[in-house]
């Protein structure tokens, strides 16, 4: 399986500036005037320019105000404070304080297009810190 991350935005130039400044991505290639591929993540990131109010899925319309969806993106960072400063300077809104969890430290953000993001600084074994210990080997 190959995973692609497609992010709907209503301002391609503004989105390019934001995602490059906030997360250190770089422009890879343009696909026409409405799509920009960004490099620098472990999966390709495509910015798709679609006007607010344009048809989305079924009878829904795109809305770039802050919205919640059960799918969001996590960006693993070395230093959560530095990454948060960079994202906020680029235009992200911090949603809550940096908090600690068994796997590390996390903070939630909203990008200028209403999408939710988390910055995660793993500590110890990362998510493995919350995994069940392996079952003992059979004798």
N, C-alpha and C positions, 0 to 999 in steps of 0.2 A: 504494500500500500504506500502511496505517496500522498502526503498531506500538504495542502496549500492553505494559506490564511488569506482570505479575501475580506477587506474592510471597506464598507460603503462610506463614502464621504461626499459632501456637496461642494467641496472646494479643493481641487487636486493640488494646486500650488501651495495652499495653506497646509494641507495634510502632509505634503512632502516635507515642508519645513518642520512641522510638529514632530513627525515620527523620526526624522533624522536627528533632530536636536534632542528629543526626549529619550530615545532608545538607542541612538548611535547607528541607526540603519543608514544605508547609502543607496542612491538611485542605481538600479541595474540596467533597466531598459524601459522604454515607452512602447506601449502597444496601442497605437492610434492616439487620439487626443484625450481619451477618457480613462485610460488604464496606465498605471505606473507600477512596475515591479521594483521592490526594494530588496536589497541584499543585507546580510549581516546577522540573520537569525538562522536557526537550524532548519527552518522551513521557509520556502519562498513567501514573501508578503506582497500582496497585490492591493493597491488602492484603486477602488472602482468609483469613478465620479458619477453619482446619480443624484439628481436634484431632489431636494426636500419636496415631499408630496407626490413623487413619482411612484408608479406601481411597484410593489414589493412582491409579496406572496399572496395568492388568492386575491381578496378584495382589500388588502391592507396597503397602506401608503408609507413611504419612508418618512421618518421623523427623527431629526437629529438632536432633539432635546434629550436630556439624560433619561435613560430607560434601563430597566433591568431585564436581563435575559439569563437563563440558566447556563449559558455558555459564555465564558469570559477568557481572557488571556492572562497568563502569569509570565512575568519576566524575571528570570533568575539573575540576581545581581551580586556582586562582591560586597558592596557597601550600600545598605538600604538608604541611609541618610543622603549620601552623595547622589544616588540615583533619583531619590525623591526631589532633591534640590534641582537637578537637571530637568526632570519631567515638569515640575512646577514652573520653572523658568521658561519652558517651551509652551506652556499654556494648559497643562493638566490641572485638574482640581483635586486636591487631597480630600478623601472621604474617611474621616476618622484618624485616630492616632496610629503611630507605629505600635504594633503589639507583638508580644512574644508568644510563641507556640512551641510545642515539643520539637518541631523540626527546624525552627529558626525564628526569624522576624519577618513580619509582613505588614504592608500598608496598602490600602485600596485607593484607586484613582478613577477619575472619569476623564476621558480625552475630550477635546473640543467638539467631537461629533456624537457624544452621548454614550460611547462604549465604555464598559467597565474593564479595568486592568488591575492587577495586583503586582507589586514589586515584592519579591521574596529573596531574603538572604538566608540561605541554608546554613545550618550549623550541625556539627557532628556528622551523622550519616544522612542528613536531609530527611526526606519522607520516610526513609527506613527507620527513623527514630520512632515512628508511630505504627510500624508494621508489627504484626504478631510475631513472637519469636518462632523460629523454625521448630517443627516437631522433632522430638528426639529420634535418632536413627534406631530402627528395629535391630534387635540383637539376634 
